[in-house]
Amino acid sequence: MATVRDIIAEATRDLTAAGVESARGDALLLLAAAKGCERAALITDPQREVSAAVLDVFNALLARRRAREPISHILGEREFWSLPFRVSAATLAPRPDSETVVEAALAQVAERAAPLRLLDLGTGTGCLLLSLLYELPNASGVGIEKSPAAAAVAGENARRLGLDHRARIVVGDWTGALKDADVFDLIVSNPPYIALSDKAALPPEVALYEPAEALFAGTDGLDAYRILLPLCARHLTPGGIVALELGAGQRPAVAALASAQGFEIVDCQRDLGGIERALVLRKEAGNLCGSAK
Ligand SMILES: C[S@@+](CC[C@H](N)C(=O)[O-])C[C@H]1O[C@@H](n2cnc3c(N)ncnc32)[C@H](O)[C@@H]1O
């Protein structure tokens, strides 16, 4: 029987040849999934033998990764804000960059026990909404999602995280899903923001496997912001906060669109790569969210 060490060495070569950057780490994750054990157990016991049945399962998973299917889609789960989120082919896999939006939003909340009303536009897996609800124990929120299959994943994540009594996932277009009277204290969104002209530059994991409606926003990547900023202005309570994820280099353009809607730019937080990632806006002074700074 082959050992863990041999299998991982060969799979690492295989994935590297296919252009996968995190080849060894991914090989370990796939073998752990095939064996039903922790990745750490493989690292500490590299001479462990692997049965033919496990190897068959592993090889099937490896073939998917070799075809550049994202590791999170293969495993069906991705960690975000230290919480486990189910993902599927219908959802964008939550990115570490998007944790900047959660951080930026929380930085504006002076009283975490306040009964805040949250709105997440384009909720996908629900990662932004559910992470905020996890941190804000008396808040409740609505996540709007156009894709019924993605909304089903968000609903499942809400249940798995024990947050479904405070999260309502609505299937629909963000322009039609709200009533005029619906207002929120904190609105977050990670909208599609990739320009169609940038499609060719995307890695296969994104271009081939992530839903186009989660990625692209017209010729300049700003179409969703053009729709969402007036929507946010209508549904934000006085003193409320909007936190929007940005694509690289989009801060000046999105800030200009926000100013045109009467928003004040409160903050812009950079992600771990130093990119301006989370734009924080306020429409009118008030103290519902307050300022934690
Ligand atoms: C970039 S993904 C973000 C998903 C998730 N919030 C996250 O941060 O990982 C954008 C999401 O918006 C949804 N979406 C795009 N256009 C929409 C629309 N007009 N109405 C509602 N949802 C929309 C997409 O289906 C996708 O799930």
The ligand as an SDF file (V2000), in Angstrom:
LIG
                    3D

 27 29  0  0  0  0  0  0  0  0999 V2000
  -19.6610   38.9400   -5.2940 C   0  0  0  0  0  0  0  0  0  0  0  0
  -20.9650   37.8760   -4.8040 S   0  0  0  0  0  0  0  0  0  0  0  0
  -20.9060   38.1050   -3.0330 C   0  0  0  0  0  0  0  0  0  0  0  0
  -21.5270   36.9820   -2.2530 C   0  0  0  0  0  0  0  0  0  0  0  0
  -21.3000   37.1060   -0.7280 C   0  0  0  0  0  0  0  0  0  0  0  0
  -21.9550   38.2940   -0.2050 N   0  0  0  0  0  0  0  0  0  0  0  0
  -19.8280   37.1550   -0.4060 C   0  0  0  0  0  0  0  0  0  0  0  0
  -19.3360   38.2160    0.0310 O   0  0  0  0  0  0  0  0  0  0  0  0
  -19.1400   36.1410   -0.5950 O   0  0  0  0  0  0  0  0  0  0  0  0
  -22.3730   38.8310   -5.2940 C   0  0  0  0  0  0  0  0  0  0  0  0
  -23.7210   38.1440   -5.0620 C   0  0  0  0  0  0  0  0  0  0  0  0
  -24.7570   39.0300   -5.4990 O   0  0  0  0  0  0  0  0  0  0  0  0
  -25.7590   38.2810   -6.1750 C   0  0  0  0  0  0  0  0  0  0  0  0
  -26.4240   39.1990   -7.0890 N   0  0  0  0  0  0  0  0  0  0  0  0
  -25.9560   39.7120   -8.2610 C   0  0  0  0  0  0  0  0  0  0  0  0
  -26.8590   40.5330   -8.8160 N   0  0  0  0  0  0  0  0  0  0  0  0
  -27.9330   40.5520   -7.9750 C   0  0  0  0  0  0  0  0  0  0  0  0
  -29.1890   41.2280   -8.0120 C   0  0  0  0  0  0  0  0  0  0  0  0
  -29.5260   42.0300   -9.0240 N   0  0  0  0  0  0  0  0  0  0  0  0
  -30.0450   41.0260   -6.9810 N   0  0  0  0  0  0  0  0  0  0  0  0
  -29.7150   40.1970   -5.9480 C   0  0  0  0  0  0  0  0  0  0  0  0
  -28.5340   39.5340   -5.8700 N   0  0  0  0  0  0  0  0  0  0  0  0
  -27.6610   39.7130   -6.8700 C   0  0  0  0  0  0  0  0  0  0  0  0
  -24.9680   37.1730   -6.8760 C   0  0  0  0  0  0  0  0  0  0  0  0
  -25.8040   36.0900   -7.2230 O   0  0  0  0  0  0  0  0  0  0  0  0
  -23.9160   36.8520   -5.8270 C   0  0  0  0  0  0  0  0  0  0  0  0
  -24.3530   35.8400   -4.9550 O   0  0  0  0  0  0  0  0  0  0  0  0
  1  2  1  0
  2  3  1  0
  2 10  1  0
  3  4  1  0
  4  5  1  0
  5  6  1  0
  5  7  1  0
  7  8  2  0
  7  9  1  0
 10 11  1  0
 11 12  1  0
 11 26  1  0
 12 13  1  0
 13 14  1  0
 13 24  1  0
 14 15  1  0
 14 23  1  0
 15 16  2  0
 16 17  1  0
 17 18  1  0
 17 23  2  0
 18 19  1  0
 18 20  2  0
 20 21  1  0
 21 22  2  0
 22 23  1  0
 24 25  1  0
 24 26  1  0
 26 27  1  0
M  CHG  2   2   1   9  -1
M  END
$$$$
